[in-house]
Amino acid sequence: MNDKIKEEAFGKNDIRGIFGDTVTPTLFYFTAKAYVKYACEQTGKNAKDIWVTVVRDARHSSEDLAKALIKGLTTAGANVVDLGLAPTPIGYYSEFASLDFNLPKKVDITGTLIVTASHNPPEYNGLKMTFNKASMNEAQIQEIKKLTLEIANQPDKNAFCYGLTRKADIIPQYIENMTKSFAKIGTGLKVVVDSANATGGLVGPELYRELGCDVVEMYSEPDGDFPHHHPNPSDESTLDDIKAKVVETNADFGIAFDGDSDRIGVVDDKGRAIPGDKLLLIFALDVIEPFKLRGEVATFVSEVKCSQIMYDTINASGGRAIMWKTGHGFIKSKMKEENAVLAGEMSGHIFFKDRYYGFDDAVYAGCRFIEIVAKHKKDNPEFKISEFIDSLPWASASKEVRYKCPNEFKMIILTELAELFEKDKNVFCNPIKDIITIDGLRLVFPDGFALIRASNTEPVFTMRFEAKTEENSKKYKDKMLELVDGMLEKLQVENVKN
């Protein structure tokens, strides 16, 4: 383990990069040691009293990285429950539920370390970390980074007493507990489930059958090559197969999972993908009702990429909607701060605190969607989710635009854009009413918005545009792309000169 640790692997929400380059077994080995040191400092416990669950996704590199992680944890004196190949939410679940880890006594789980690169291509990998039942935030990850570099630059002396390692499969317990919570709510529903050869196939199809659904499975066998399509339901091109299958089988809807099963995609009975913000609105409207009956106001959190109409509709329906930064770590922290009952992102991360634990679990979100459709079908056997969706208020919104930009130029361009928009509010076809800088730049117009933000995990800008007409939505998009093209070209020319 003598390869050099590259600091750029540490992002705002997790560790992420190409395996063998920025992400290596050496990095994971020393990060694990840093995690144990951090946990001991924060809890006042000795390493022998620290218990960590470890989960990995289906990528070919994940097993080697998990082994390095476990070795780092145990040689630092901590103990490990190895949950093996499983969805990311199974790792989160291990911290909250009262579970049998095949141990002689009950232990408190300090946190979970999850080897995954989520929706990234097969050559990527990464690490998601939690501590004290919460995803590590940006400041905590920076502390782990600092400790990792310090430990890696010291002589590597293994602990005199190695920590314990135990293997456990808690997926059956998860399925049993979910079945108790939802019973046979899915009876009479036909659901297509596309697991994209990732980890969702280990849980989703079996659970939904237990709930009474007629399940049509697609690509359930884990395969790190992802041979059928990329595991990223927020990229609508990856949903072509499930769209066709839903229509072909006359299913009520389809559920698609991402690479580590913490993000969900849903396709309606007409084979149309439901955007993440519209999906969140469907969940929110369902959650609001019982709170209203009790005379309470439910709080919801979402990100800057979501439709303004979603926020307005939640508020008009009796809820309280809060806009925040993109990123599962940011959303979870804001949820906790605001005591929100539900949160979500365009990408399909859905966080249920209502009747659940508050983390993003696509399999659980699927259960809640099944429940919603089943309730409507009980009232109206002819109910179609597509008709319900078409009845919701909505505007003309662009697909998410992913604009490639080297990381070193992203903040320069955002700064230049901010200065331009502050000086001239009439850059676009409509005047800029407000500039929201929570995460990137969200420009508010009389009829919609334009957003540009830097991705936390990739060398890209993500952009989104919304207006009352398709024409204006396109005008906002074209103008933003024209501005960014010019700025990037100028920076690249200057870079070559230097």
MARZAVEX-564822 format. One record per residue (C-alpha): chain; residue number from 1; residue in three letters; x, y, z. Coordinates in steps of 0.1 Angstrom, whole numbers, plus 5000, padded with zeros to 4 digits. Layout:
N
{r A NUM ALA {X Y Z}}
...
***
This chain:
498
{r A 1 MET {5000 5000 5000}}
{r A 2 ASN {5025 5026 4989}}
{r A 3 ASP {5006 5044 4961}}
{r A 4 LYS {5002 5081 4967}}
{r A 5 ILE {4969 5095 4982}}
{r A 6 LYS {4952 5121 4959}}
{r A 7 GLU {4934 5147 4979}}
{r A 8 GLU {4909 5154 4951}}
{r A 9 ALA {4892 5121 4959}}
{r A 10 PHE {4875 5139 4989}}
{r A 11 GLY {4844 5157 4977}}
{r A 12 LYS {4817 5177 4996}}
{r A 13 ASN {4794 5147 5002}}
{r A 14 ASP {4817 5116 4999}}
{r A 15 ILE {4848 5102 4984}}
{r A 16 ARG {4846 5097 4946}}
{r A 17 GLY {4869 5090 4916}}
{r A 18 ILE {4883 5066 4891}}
{r A 19 PHE {4895 5033 4906}}
{r A 20 GLY {4933 5029 4904}}
{r A 21 ASP {4938 5066 4901}}
{r A 22 THR {4922 5089 4927}}
{r A 23 VAL {4904 5060 4944}}
{r A 24 THR {4927 5031 4956}}
{r A 25 PRO {4928 5005 4984}}
{r A 26 THR {4955 5026 5000}}
{r A 27 LEU {4932 5055 5002}}
{r A 28 PHE {4905 5034 5018}}
{r A 29 TYR {4928 5017 5042}}
{r A 30 PHE {4940 5051 5057}}
{r A 31 THR {4906 5067 5055}}
{r A 32 ALA {4893 5038 5076}}
{r A 33 LYS {4920 5045 5102}}
{r A 34 ALA {4911 5082 5101}}
{r A 35 TYR {4874 5074 5106}}
{r A 36 VAL {4882 5053 5137}}
{r A 37 LYS {4904 5081 5152}}
{r A 38 TYR {4876 5107 5144}}
{r A 39 ALA {4850 5084 5160}}
{r A 40 CYS {4870 5079 5191}}
{r A 41 GLU {4877 5117 5195}}
{r A 42 GLN {4840 5125 5190}}
{r A 43 THR {4825 5098 5213}}
{r A 44 GLY {4852 5095 5239}}
{r A 45 LYS {4852 5058 5233}}
{r A 46 ASN {4882 5035 5229}}
{r A 47 ALA {4886 5019 5195}}
{r A 48 LYS {4876 4985 5209}}
{r A 49 ASP {4841 4999 5216}}
{r A 50 ILE {4836 5013 5180}}
{r A 51 TRP {4814 4992 5157}}
{r A 52 VAL {4811 5000 5120}}
{r A 53 THR {4789 4984 5093}}
{r A 54 VAL {4804 4981 5059}}
{r A 55 VAL {4784 4977 5026}}
{r A 56 ARG {4796 4975 4990}}
{r A 57 ASP {4780 4978 4956}}
{r A 58 ALA {4783 4956 4925}}
{r A 59 ARG {4813 4973 4909}}
{r A 60 HIS {4843 4950 4902}}
{r A 61 SER {4866 4971 4923}}
{r A 62 SER {4842 4973 4953}}
{r A 63 GLU {4853 4940 4970}}
{r A 64 ASP {4890 4949 4971}}
{r A 65 LEU {4881 4984 4984}}
{r A 66 ALA {4859 4969 5011}}
{r A 67 LYS {4887 4946 5021}}
{r A 68 ALA {4911 4975 5024}}
{r A 69 LEU {4885 4994 5044}}
{r A 70 ILE {4879 4966 5068}}
{r A 71 LYS {4916 4960 5073}}
{r A 72 GLY {4920 4997 5081}}
{r A 73 LEU {4892 4997 5106}}
{r A 74 THR {4902 4965 5124}}
{r A 75 THR {4940 4974 5125}}
{r A 76 ALA {4930 5006 5141}}
{r A 77 GLY {4913 4985 5168}}
{r A 78 ALA {4876 4990 5158}}
{r A 79 ASN {4851 4963 5150}}
{r A 80 VAL {4833 4956 5118}}
{r A 81 VAL {4800 4940 5107}}
{r A 82 ASP {4805 4932 5071}}
{r A 83 LEU {4771 4934 5054}}
{r A 84 GLY {4786 4924 5020}}
{r A 85 LEU {4770 4932 4987}}
{r A 86 ALA {4738 4952 4994}}
{r A 87 PRO {4721 4985 4986}}
{r A 88 THR {4734 5016 5002}}
{r A 89 PRO {4701 5021 5022}}
{r A 90 ILE {4708 4987 5039}}
{r A 91 GLY {4739 5003 5054}}
{r A 92 TYR {4719 5033 5066}}
{r A 93 TYR {4692 5009 5079}}
{r A 94 SER {4718 4990 5100}}
{r A 95 GLU {4722 5021 5122}}
{r A 96 PHE {4685 5026 5130}}
{r A 97 ALA {4667 4993 5132}}
{r A 98 SER {4670 4968 5160}}
{r A 99 LEU {4687 4940 5140}}
{r A 100 ASP {4704 4907 5146}}
{r A 101 PHE {4740 4910 5135}}
{r A 102 ASN {4748 4875 5145}}
{r A 103 LEU {4768 4888 5175}}
{r A 104 PRO {4768 4874 5211}}
{r A 105 LYS {4755 4907 5224}}
{r A 106 LYS {4737 4938 5211}}
{r A 107 VAL {4761 4966 5200}}
{r A 108 ASP {4756 5002 5191}}
{r A 109 ILE {4766 5010 5155}}
{r A 110 THR {4788 5041 5154}}
{r A 111 GLY {4784 5045 5116}}
{r A 112 THR {4783 5028 5083}}
{r A 113 LEU {4809 5030 5055}}
{r A 114 ILE {4795 5023 5020}}
{r A 115 VAL {4817 5014 4990}}
{r A 116 THR {4799 5028 4960}}
{r A 117 ALA {4801 5053 4932}}
{r A 118 SER {4763 5054 4928}}
{r A 119 HIS {4754 5063 4892}}
{r A 120 ASN {4789 5069 4879}}
{r A 121 PRO {4804 5047 4851}}
{r A 122 PRO {4819 5013 4860}}
{r A 123 GLU {4855 5026 4863}}
{r A 124 TYR {4845 5049 4892}}
{r A 125 ASN {4842 5040 4928}}
{r A 126 GLY {4838 5059 4961}}
{r A 127 LEU {4829 5059 4997}}
{r A 128 LYS {4798 5072 5016}}
{r A 129 MET {4803 5077 5053}}
{r A 130 THR {4779 5082 5082}}
{r A 131 PHE {4785 5090 5118}}
{r A 132 ASN {4760 5090 5147}}
{r A 133 LYS {4731 5082 5123}}
{r A 134 ALA {4738 5110 5099}}
{r A 135 SER {4757 5114 5066}}
{r A 136 MET {4790 5131 5072}}
{r A 137 ASN {4788 5167 5061}}
{r A 138 GLU {4814 5187 5042}}
{r A 139 ALA {4832 5199 5073}}
{r A 140 GLN {4833 5163 5087}}
{r A 141 ILE {4846 5150 5054}}
{r A 142 GLN {4873 5176 5054}}
{r A 143 GLU {4883 5165 5089}}
{r A 144 ILE {4885 5129 5077}}
{r A 145 LYS {4907 5141 5048}}
{r A 146 LYS {4930 5159 5072}}
{r A 147 LEU {4933 5129 5095}}
{r A 148 THR {4938 5105 5065}}
{r A 149 LEU {4968 5125 5052}}
{r A 150 GLU {4983 5128 5087}}
{r A 151 ILE {4981 5091 5093}}
{r A 152 ALA {4993 5081 5059}}
{r A 153 ASN {5024 5102 5064}}
{r A 154 GLN {5033 5084 5097}}
{r A 155 PRO {5048 5050 5101}}
{r A 156 ASP {5020 5024 5097}}
{r A 157 LYS {5020 5006 5130}}
{r A 158 ASN {4991 4981 5133}}
{r A 159 ALA {4972 4980 5166}}
{r A 160 PHE {4983 4954 5191}}
{r A 161 CYS {4948 4941 5193}}
{r A 162 TYR {4929 4937 5160}}
{r A 163 GLY {4892 4945 5160}}
{r A 164 LEU {4866 4919 5154}}
{r A 165 THR {4850 4912 5120}}
{r A 166 ARG {4816 4895 5117}}
{r A 167 LYS {4796 4889 5085}}
{r A 168 ALA {4758 4894 5085}}
{r A 169 ASP {4730 4894 5059}}
{r A 170 ILE {4703 4918 5071}}
{r A 171 ILE {4683 4919 5039}}
{r A 172 PRO {4658 4893 5050}}
{r A 173 GLN {4652 4913 5082}}
{r A 174 TYR {4647 4944 5061}}
{r A 175 ILE {4622 4927 5039}}
{r A 176 GLU {4604 4912 5069}}
{r A 177 ASN {4601 4946 5086}}
{r A 178 MET {4589 4964 5055}}
{r A 179 THR {4563 4937 5049}}
{r A 180 LYS {4550 4942 5085}}
{r A 181 SER {4548 4980 5078}}
{r A 182 PHE {4530 4978 5045}}
{r A 183 ALA {4512 4944 5046}}
{r A 184 LYS {4496 4935 5012}}
{r A 185 ILE {4491 4970 4999}}
{r A 186 GLY {4502 4961 4964}}
{r A 187 THR {4476 4934 4958}}
{r A 188 GLY {4462 4938 4923}}
{r A 189 LEU {4490 4961 4910}}
{r A 190 LYS {4514 4951 4883}}
{r A 191 VAL {4548 4968 4887}}
{r A 192 VAL {4579 4965 4864}}
{r A 193 VAL {4612 4967 4884}}
{r A 194 ASP {4644 4976 4866}}
{r A 195 SER {4674 4971 4889}}
{r A 196 ALA {4700 4979 4862}}
{r A 197 ASN {4722 4950 4872}}
{r A 198 ALA {4731 4969 4904}}
{r A 199 THR {4721 4962 4940}}
{r A 200 GLY {4683 4969 4939}}
{r A 201 GLY {4677 4935 4924}}
{r A 202 LEU {4687 4919 4957}}
{r A 203 VAL {4658 4935 4975}}
{r A 204 GLY {4632 4953 4954}}
{r A 205 PRO {4615 4925 4934}}
{r A 206 GLU {4612 4901 4964}}
{r A 207 LEU {4598 4928 4987}}
{r A 208 TYR {4573 4941 4962}}
{r A 209 ARG {4560 4906 4957}}
{r A 210 GLU {4557 4902 4994}}
{r A 211 LEU {4535 4933 4993}}
{r A 212 GLY {4512 4916 4969}}
{r A 213 CYS {4524 4931 4936}}
{r A 214 ASP {4526 4912 4903}}
{r A 215 VAL {4563 4920 4896}}
{r A 216 VAL {4579 4920 4862}}
{r A 217 GLU {4617 4919 4868}}
{r A 218 MET {4643 4934 4846}}
{r A 219 TYR {4681 4931 4850}}
{r A 220 SER {4680 4919 4887}}
{r A 221 GLU {4713 4901 4887}}
{r A 222 PRO {4742 4923 4900}}
{r A 223 ASP {4769 4928 4873}}
{r A 224 GLY {4796 4955 4877}}
{r A 225 ASP {4797 4959 4839}}
{r A 226 PHE {4761 4971 4839}}
{r A 227 PRO {4756 4953 4805}}
{r A 228 HIS {4721 4964 4797}}
{r A 229 HIS {4723 5001 4805}}
{r A 230 HIS {4739 5026 4829}}
{r A 231 PRO {4723 5025 4864}}
{r A 232 ASN {4711 5061 4865}}
{r A 233 PRO {4674 5067 4863}}
{r A 234 SER {4678 5105 4862}}
{r A 235 ASP {4693 5100 4827}}
{r A 236 GLU {4661 5093 4808}}
{r A 237 SER {4679 5074 4781}}
{r A 238 THR {4685 5046 4806}}
{r A 239 LEU {4647 5042 4811}}
{r A 240 ASP {4640 5032 4775}}
{r A 241 ASP {4637 4995 4783}}
{r A 242 ILE {4615 4999 4813}}
{r A 243 LYS {4592 5024 4795}}
{r A 244 ALA {4587 4998 4767}}
{r A 245 LYS {4581 4970 4792}}
{r A 246 VAL {4555 4989 4812}}
{r A 247 VAL {4535 4996 4780}}
{r A 248 GLU {4540 4960 4767}}
{r A 249 THR {4529 4944 4799}}
{r A 250 ASN {4501 4969 4806}}
{r A 251 ALA {4516 4975 4840}}
{r A 252 ASP {4504 5002 4865}}
{r A 253 PHE {4539 5018 4866}}
{r A 254 GLY {4576 5010 4866}}
{r A 255 ILE {4603 5015 4893}}
{r A 256 ALA {4640 5019 4883}}
{r A 257 PHE {4670 5019 4907}}
{r A 258 ASP {4704 5035 4904}}
{r A 259 GLY {4737 5019 4911}}
{r A 260 ASP {4734 5017 4949}}
{r A 261 SER {4696 5019 4952}}
{r A 262 ASP {4693 5052 4970}}
{r A 263 ARG {4677 5069 4940}}
{r A 264 ILE {4645 5060 4923}}
{r A 265 GLY {4630 5065 4889}}
{r A 266 VAL {4593 5060 4882}}
{r A 267 VAL {4576 5055 4849}}
{r A 268 ASP {4539 5059 4846}}
{r A 269 ASP {4514 5036 4828}}
{r A 270 LYS {4519 5054 4795}}
{r A 271 GLY {4556 5048 4797}}
{r A 272 ARG {4565 5083 4806}}
{r A 273 ALA {4593 5091 4831}}
{r A 274 ILE {4581 5111 4861}}
{r A 275 PRO {4606 5140 4868}}
{r A 276 GLY {4621 5139 4903}}
{r A 277 ASP {4604 5172 4914}}
{r A 278 LYS {4570 5160 4902}}
{r A 279 LEU {4576 5126 4920}}
{r A 280 LEU {4584 5145 4952}}
{r A 281 LEU {4552 5166 4948}}
{r A 282 ILE {4531 5134 4945}}
{r A 283 PHE {4547 5121 4977}}
{r A 284 ALA {4543 5155 4995}}
{r A 285 LEU {4506 5159 4986}}
{r A 286 ASP {4501 5124 5001}}
{r A 287 VAL {4521 5132 5033}}
{r A 288 ILE {4504 5167 5038}}
{r A 289 GLU {4469 5153 5043}}
{r A 290 PRO {4473 5135 5077}}
{r A 291 PHE {4492 5165 5091}}
{r A 292 LYS {4465 5189 5080}}
{r A 293 LEU {4439 5167 5097}}
{r A 294 ARG {4459 5170 5130}}
{r A 295 GLY {4461 5208 5125}}
{r A 296 GLU {4499 5206 5118}}
{r A 297 VAL {4521 5220 5090}}
{r A 298 ALA {4545 5195 5074}}
{r A 299 THR {4579 5208 5063}}
{r A 300 PHE {4595 5197 5031}}
{r A 301 VAL {4630 5203 5018}}
{r A 302 SER {4642 5201 4982}}
{r A 303 GLU {4670 5215 4960}}
{r A 304 VAL {4676 5244 4937}}
{r A 305 LYS {4670 5224 4905}}
{r A 306 CYS {4634 5217 4913}}
{r A 307 SER {4604 5234 4898}}
{r A 308 GLN {4591 5266 4913}}
{r A 309 ILE {4556 5252 4908}}
{r A 310 MET {4565 5223 4930}}
{r A 311 TYR {4574 5247 4959}}
{r A 312 ASP {4543 5269 4952}}
{r A 313 THR {4519 5239 4951}}
{r A 314 ILE {4532 5224 4984}}
{r A 315 ASN {4529 5258 5001}}
{r A 316 ALA {4494 5263 4986}}
{r A 317 SER {4483 5228 4998}}
{r A 318 GLY {4491 5235 5034}}
{r A 319 GLY {4528 5224 5036}}
{r A 320 ARG {4560 5244 5041}}
{r A 321 ALA {4585 5240 5013}}
{r A 322 ILE {4622 5250 5017}}
{r A 323 MET {4648 5253 4989}}
{r A 324 TRP {4683 5241 4996}}
{r A 325 LYS {4716 5229 4982}}
{r A 326 THR {4719 5198 4959}}
{r A 327 GLY {4736 5168 4974}}
{r A 328 HIS {4724 5141 4997}}
{r A 329 GLY {4745 5152 5026}}
{r A 330 PHE {4733 5188 5024}}
{r A 331 ILE {4697 5178 5021}}
{r A 332 LYS {4699 5154 5051}}
{r A 333 SER {4715 5181 5072}}
{r A 334 LYS {4688 5207 5063}}
{r A 335 MET {4661 5181 5069}}
{r A 336 LYS {4673 5176 5104}}
{r A 337 GLU {4677 5213 5110}}
{r A 338 GLU {4642 5221 5099}}
{r A 339 ASN {4626 5189 5113}}
{r A 340 ALA {4613 5181 5078}}
{r A 341 VAL {4591 5151 5072}}
{r A 342 LEU {4601 5146 5036}}
{r A 343 ALA {4628 5158 5012}}
{r A 344 GLY {4639 5150 4977}}
{r A 345 GLU {4661 5159 4947}}
{r A 346 MET {4656 5159 4910}}
{r A 347 SER {4680 5129 4908}}
{r A 348 GLY {4655 5107 4926}}
{r A 349 HIS {4669 5108 4961}}
{r A 350 ILE {4638 5108 4983}}
{r A 351 PHE {4642 5111 5021}}
{r A 352 PHE {4612 5100 5042}}
{r A 353 LYS {4612 5110 5078}}
{r A 354 ASP {4574 5105 5079}}
{r A 355 ARG {4570 5069 5091}}
{r A 356 TYR {4606 5062 5084}}
{r A 357 TYR {4642 5072 5094}}
{r A 358 GLY {4649 5101 5072}}
{r A 359 PHE {4675 5087 5048}}
{r A 360 ASP {4673 5081 5011}}
{r A 361 ASP {4660 5046 5003}}
{r A 362 ALA {4647 5040 4968}}
{r A 363 VAL {4633 5006 4977}}
{r A 364 TYR {4613 5022 5005}}
{r A 365 ALA {4602 5051 4983}}
{r A 366 GLY {4589 5024 4959}}
{r A 367 CYS {4568 5010 4987}}
{r A 368 ARG {4553 5044 4994}}
{r A 369 PHE {4545 5049 4957}}
{r A 370 ILE {4528 5015 4956}}
{r A 371 GLU {4508 5026 4986}}
{r A 372 ILE {4497 5058 4969}}
{r A 373 VAL {4486 5041 4937}}
{r A 374 ALA {4468 5014 4957}}
{r A 375 LYS {4449 5040 4978}}
{r A 376 HIS {4436 5057 4946}}
{r A 377 LYS {4427 5024 4930}}
{r A 378 LYS {4407 5015 4961}}
{r A 379 ASP {4386 5046 4956}}
{r A 380 ASN {4385 5042 4918}}
{r A 381 PRO {4394 5008 4902}}
{r A 382 GLU {4399 5026 4869}}
{r A 383 PHE {4426 5049 4884}}
{r A 384 LYS {4456 5056 4862}}
{r A 385 ILE {4487 5073 4876}}
{r A 386 SER {4492 5091 4843}}
{r A 387 GLU {4458 5108 4846}}
{r A 388 PHE {4467 5120 4881}}
{r A 389 ILE {4500 5133 4870}}
{r A 390 ASP {4484 5152 4841}}
{r A 391 SER {4460 5169 4866}}
{r A 392 LEU {4489 5184 4885}}
{r A 393 PRO {4499 5221 4878}}
{r A 394 TRP {4531 5223 4858}}
{r A 395 ALA {4552 5245 4835}}
{r A 396 SER {4574 5239 4805}}
{r A 397 ALA {4607 5227 4819}}
{r A 398 SER {4639 5217 4802}}
{r A 399 LYS {4656 5184 4807}}
{r A 400 GLU {4686 5187 4830}}
{r A 401 VAL {4715 5200 4809}}
{r A 402 ARG {4749 5185 4818}}
{r A 403 TYR {4776 5208 4804}}
{r A 404 LYS {4812 5195 4806}}
{r A 405 CYS {4836 5219 4822}}
{r A 406 PRO {4870 5212 4838}}
{r A 407 ASN {4868 5216 4876}}
{r A 408 GLU {4894 5243 4877}}
{r A 409 PHE {4872 5266 4856}}
{r A 410 LYS {4838 5260 4872}}
{r A 411 MET {4840 5285 4900}}
{r A 412 ILE {4857 5312 4878}}
{r A 413 ILE {4828 5310 4854}}
{r A 414 LEU {4802 5311 4882}}
{r A 415 THR {4818 5342 4896}}
{r A 416 GLU {4819 5359 4862}}
{r A 417 LEU {4783 5351 4856}}
{r A 418 ALA {4772 5364 4890}}
{r A 419 GLU {4790 5397 4883}}
{r A 420 LEU {4773 5399 4849}}
{r A 421 PHE {4738 5393 4862}}
{r A 422 GLU {4742 5417 4891}}
{r A 423 LYS {4753 5445 4867}}
{r A 424 ASP {4727 5437 4840}}
{r A 425 LYS {4692 5423 4850}}
{r A 426 ASN {4681 5423 4813}}
{r A 427 VAL {4706 5398 4799}}
{r A 428 PHE {4677 5373 4791}}
{r A 429 CYS {4644 5378 4773}}
{r A 430 ASN {4628 5387 4806}}
{r A 431 PRO {4642 5407 4835}}
{r A 432 ILE {4659 5389 4864}}
{r A 433 LYS {4637 5394 4895}}
{r A 434 ASP {4660 5377 4920}}
{r A 435 ILE {4693 5358 4921}}
{r A 436 ILE {4694 5329 4946}}
{r A 437 THR {4729 5318 4955}}
{r A 438 ILE {4721 5289 4978}}
{r A 439 ASP {4739 5265 4953}}
{r A 440 GLY {4752 5280 4921}}
{r A 441 LEU {4730 5307 4905}}
{r A 442 ARG {4692 5304 4903}}
{r A 443 LEU {4678 5333 4883}}
{r A 444 VAL {4642 5340 4890}}
{r A 445 PHE {4621 5355 4862}}
{r A 446 PRO {4585 5367 4862}}
{r A 447 ASP {4575 5334 4844}}
{r A 448 GLY {4601 5309 4856}}
{r A 449 PHE {4638 5304 4864}}
{r A 450 ALA {4672 5295 4850}}
{r A 451 LEU {4698 5275 4870}}
{r A 452 ILE {4735 5268 4867}}
{r A 453 ARG {4754 5250 4894}}
{r A 454 ALA {4787 5231 4896}}
{r A 455 SER {4784 5194 4902}}
{r A 456 ASN {4798 5181 4935}}
{r A 457 THR {4810 5149 4920}}
{r A 458 GLU {4819 5154 4883}}
{r A 459 PRO {4836 5180 4860}}
{r A 460 VAL {4803 5194 4848}}
{r A 461 PHE {4778 5222 4852}}
{r A 462 THR {4742 5211 4857}}
{r A 463 MET {4716 5235 4843}}
{r A 464 ARG {4678 5237 4843}}
{r A 465 PHE {4653 5261 4828}}
{r A 466 GLU {4616 5266 4834}}
{r A 467 ALA {4590 5290 4820}}
{r A 468 LYS {4552 5292 4813}}
{r A 469 THR {4560 5286 4776}}
{r A 470 GLU {4583 5262 4759}}
{r A 471 GLU {4596 5292 4738}}
{r A 472 ASN {4608 5311 4768}}
{r A 473 SER {4623 5280 4785}}
{r A 474 LYS {4643 5275 4754}}
{r A 475 LYS {4654 5311 4752}}
{r A 476 TYR {4667 5310 4788}}
{r A 477 LYS {4686 5278 4780}}
{r A 478 ASP {4701 5291 4747}}
{r A 479 LYS {4713 5324 4763}}
{r A 480 MET {4729 5306 4793}}
{r A 481 LEU {4747 5282 4770}}
{r A 482 GLU {4759 5311 4748}}
{r A 483 LEU {4773 5329 4779}}
{r A 484 VAL {4791 5298 4793}}
{r A 485 ASP {4804 5288 4759}}
{r A 486 GLY {4821 5322 4755}}
{r A 487 MET {4836 5322 4790}}
{r A 488 LEU {4849 5287 4788}}
{r A 489 GLU {4865 5293 4754}}
{r A 490 LYS {4882 5324 4767}}
{r A 491 LEU {4896 5305 4797}}
{r A 492 GLN {4908 5276 4776}}
{r A 493 VAL {4926 5300 4753}}
{r A 494 GLU {4943 5318 4782}}
{r A 495 ASN {4953 5285 4797}}
{r A 496 VAL {4970 5274 4765}}
{r A 497 LYS {4989 5307 4764}}
{r A 498 ASN {5001 5303 4799}}
***
